[in-house]
Amino acid sequence: MINKPIKPVVVDTSRSAYARLKPAPVTAVTLTDGFWAARYKLNRETMLLAQYAQLEETGRINNFRRAAGKLDAPFAGLVFNDSDVYKWLEAAAWVLAATPGGALQQKVDALIADIAAAQCPDGYLNTYYALERAGERWSNLRDQHELYCAGHLFQAAVAHYRATGATSLLTVAQRLADLLCATFGPGADHRQGTSGHPEVEMALMELYRATGEARYLKQAEYFLNARGQGLIGGRDYHQDHVPFRQMPRLAGHAVRALYLCSGATDLYAETGEPALGEALARLWGHMTARQMYLTGGLGPRHEGEAFGDDYELPNARAYAETCAGIANVMWAWRMLQLNGDALYADVMEQALYNAVLPGLSLDGMGYFYVNPLQSDGTYHRAPWFVCACCPPNVARTLASLPGYIYSLTEDTVWVHLYAPNDAMLTLPGGREVRLVQRTRYPWDGNVTIDVLSVGEFSLRVRIPAWCQADAAVLLNGEPLSIAAPAGTYVEVRRSWQVGDSLCLRLPMRVRQIEAHPYALENSGRVALMRGPLLYCLEGVDNPDVDLRDVTLPLEEFAIEETFMPTLLGGVSVLRFGAEGVPPDAGWSGRLYRPVQQRPVVRRPLMALAVPYYAWANRAPGPMQVWLRRG
Amino acid sequence: MINKPIKPVVVDTSRSAYARLKPAPVTAVTLTDGFWAARYKLNRETMLLAQYAQLEETGRINNFRRAAGKLDAPFAGLVFNDSDVYKWLEAAAWVLAATPGGALQQKVDALIADIAAAQCPDGYLNTYYALERAGERWSNLRDQHELYCAGHLFQAAVAHYRATGATSLLTVAQRLADLLCATFGPGADHRQGTSGHPEVEMALMELYRATGEARYLKQAEYFLNARGQGLIGGRDYHQDHVPFRQMPRLAGHAVRALYLCSGATDLYAETGEPALGEALARLWGHMTARQMYLTGGLGPRHEGEAFGDDYELPNARAYAETCAGIANVMWAWRMLQLNGDALYADVMEQALYNAVLPGLSLDGMGYFYVNPLQSDGTYHRAPWFVCACCPPNVARTLASLPGYIYSLTEDTVWVHLYAPNDAMLTLPGGREVRLVQRTRYPWDGNVTIDVLSVGEFSLRVRIPAWCQADAAVLLNGEPLSIAAPAGTYVEVRRSWQVGDSLCLRLPMRVRQIEAHPYALENSGRVALMRGPLLYCLEGVDNPDVDLRDVTLPLEEFAIEETFMPTLLGGVSVLRFGAEGVPPDAGWSGRLYRPVQQRPVVRRPLMALAVPYYAWANRAPGPMQVWLRRG
């Protein structure tokens, strides 16, 4: 009845093992309540409408009307502004699938009509290169984001098709994709080139999956293989410094690098090419062991929005673009589908809560582009950006979140994320399985999965790596004598009856996390985590101390956890005794001095920490994640 | 006979106190031997000739010939390439003053002729805006460096005039300066504007001092006052975000900010305007207490070559441009002249040895633009740069170094720096004083100053702030019963006889320096200094350990100092027992983990440290300044 849990494994690059898991469709799962449902609703009711208004006000949608000849106005904004519209459309499509009709439906339909009208007879579509710049098509693939914008069109079209079954946008996408196939390729009768900003690779893979047209897969493979040959300048900023399969580590622009990895993983999932799988495993391993913030954020450098050196992880000066956090989720999700290794799900969850969500204000009206782990209080969210990649990226992530919860293999449902939902899943073998999740996660580690179907199949439930104590699994209230180690999926196989209930008990204790000693800024410091959530101190909760002076005891100390339903939309806060240890008097006016022991003031204080994702939603003030110890 | 030493004071902004000290002329002092004489000679015999060849090869000098109509070729290089030529000329002029004639003289004379020939009839001179771009003059003061290049011409001209007495270049400079005065100003009949890259301010002040023409002072004041009014875009990158006198701290591009401060100090030295003095004191205090590397380097950010937030001082990722170190010396020197406060001399010396000198390879053929305090071994010096501001800046600093050693007040010689030299000084009161310094400084803290003149006057000798034990002053071999606290000038006043000898004993012990606790990367770390020199570990000397793992004892430990005459041109090295403490086994493949005590390997080792200025002159390898402790 019960199998032993699978063990964590490295990426298995043997051909037989690739892409074991199939994602459950976004449309098969409905978020019903709790943490993520609230954000899903915020997206539907607030964010998408506010973003649409921005797209209109900033001329992004008018650019399509202009290209369609409906409007006489100059092109507005940045060269890649089409992509913001497509990302919004992708988000809106997923939301419409769950709740069709209404104002959003009208906007989407009208927008698709505008987009279709802007398409050239030969299938070309990019509003910047419309009309007077038509002769400059493909003239600068490195900088001008044509293929990037095309990719976002493809993703929006696939989402719209999957969400609604309509092919109106898919047809537009395929016409452009077919033009790409006809234009670019390895042969002498094709142009050579690839995109300075990866994105089209995964988009073509999704188009391949949606249509079954193998030429799109081949085209994605061509664009991937064209890198590292100097076609677009040879810089690591564009991931063109070395062929992808030979990259030792991620470098250059973080979002670009991670989008490329996502596309490469999609390709590997279909081809199982060993060299590609080895590269992905190498890059992933290096990234998580040397380059990732504790938030799951990536790309520490402001200069070039880029990956830095190993262990280069500044806190106040972190870049960690919200889009890079999203891209981390996207890549982790794709790696997870390869073999069901829980380590990918752990990073996906870590980034979702701590690298993506902080990019969004609690009211849905403000966004971070940059996500520091320490602030002096002068950094705030903004409603929109000239380069507005992040807001619609957050929107499409939230809109597609139902699709991140489950995967399927022959007769198994994999449960990756915990959030109240109602799922009607069809296993590859044909069996229909309805599951209902109930949980207060991430505030509580108790999760109940009600089975509303009959028959023999497996549930594989994830025991997060953050579980420090043994997790427990209960069936209909009875503990199963089953090992449930952290960082694995536990399989429960049986002949299920309607009304069966599987419960997880994931002990959620506050963890003090330390960083590798080569990450210099965090030497002698700890960060607090509870469950999947990273915590931080904010000045507004700790007004009587400079946060840089807060010092935690070396020995064990009590941390009181309290759920406060009215604070920050409802959060568990952490309260604990600490000390305020300001720099001693000998530092007055000095930055350096000979080592000396001077009396320091150690003032006891009660500190209050809130989830990092919720920072900067109240009175402006300092924030700090990593706290001194000792 | 002996006065008590003056006390450190803050900048006295009362009108009576400004510019007490007069610099001794560069030409009055001859470096005779030792540390700096060797570098002066390297500059004369190697650097200046190699740099001239670069100026020729890269078309920088041809740009003048082109503007003069002697050459038909496109403008070569960057818009500010004239400035590299001027800086080289400034350096060469000072060297010629000491050793006229020869190939260098011919090059200088020919170059001045080319420059003069390139000047327009109305005095305008900038080779980028010559010929076909003549109509675009002054069209973009923010980005195009016209006033910056003009400033470097003025400085070169003043140097040439002071060094040789010839007015050939000074005349060219004055014609351009007069055009600036006629063109820019506060009135309605003048253009409004100021330079995106400060430099012209201090250059105009030097031109004022060299010629006595008050309009140049007024013009410098106008350009300073024109900042912060949005004339050049209002960004802190250009120091245009706020009027200078209201700046709370230095921000934006570091070299620009420091050049501006240097010019403002020159202005204050002449006007004594209280608000200006207050701003300078405020900016200096903030900079040294919050923004300066232990090297004396400034500007931590690669992005914008800029100042960062307070305490933002990354090591491996330091920018700390060599030119910013030079600018620190320039500003400190000017502040020092205001009131003789030794704190400025301390920073000047610190930056000279540890922020300027590392920019130069020991063979005089390689330069750093960026000066990290930690390296993985992949960073090396280059013979030249497309943007070649640093090499000729190092050259002019070395060439003018004799002028940094002494200042003069009515009947007092101030001795700021210690280096063997022969000085023939004329006090403002008219008395001639010949001094001869003998010392092995910076390897040894014993300094002998032989007096070769007769009469009553004072010597004020600097007791560096780095003296942790009491310094001693001896007259003709007999200790004086005189307090000589660190960080002051000690005055010895007497009726001197030829053959009198004043000796300083500056105890030079190795110091373990710690950084302010808010400088996160240096938490729990120390750096080693001895005398004015900062030390570092290099992989080549410590091959059996990852430098990041070197850990110093918490308790006192012995450090053996040895002068090695054949190593790195002759350096004192430091040897000491330490431990190699690699990350424990639990870190394998991990970047974060719950706090835990795991057994670590503590392997005893003998570490060898070399002066930081001498790093990267042998086999490529890692380097580290700040070392773990405990």
Interface residues (C-beta under 8 A of the other chain):
Chain A: G285 T288 A289 R290 Q291 M292 L294 R301 H302 E303 G308 D309 Y311 E312 P314 N315 A316 R317 D376 Q468 R511 Q512 I513 E514 A515 H516 P517 Y518 A519 L520 E521 N522 S523 G524 R525 V526 R548 P583 W587 G589 R590 L591 Y592 R593 P594 V595 Q596 R628 R629
Chain B: G285 T288 A289 R290 Q291 M292 L294 R301 H302 E303 G308 D309 Y311 E312 P314 N315 A316 R317 D376 Q468 R511 Q512 I513 E514 A515 H516 P517 Y518 A519 L520 E521 N522 S523 G524 R525 V526 R548 P583 W587 G589 R590 L591 Y592 R593 P594 V595 Q596 R628 R629
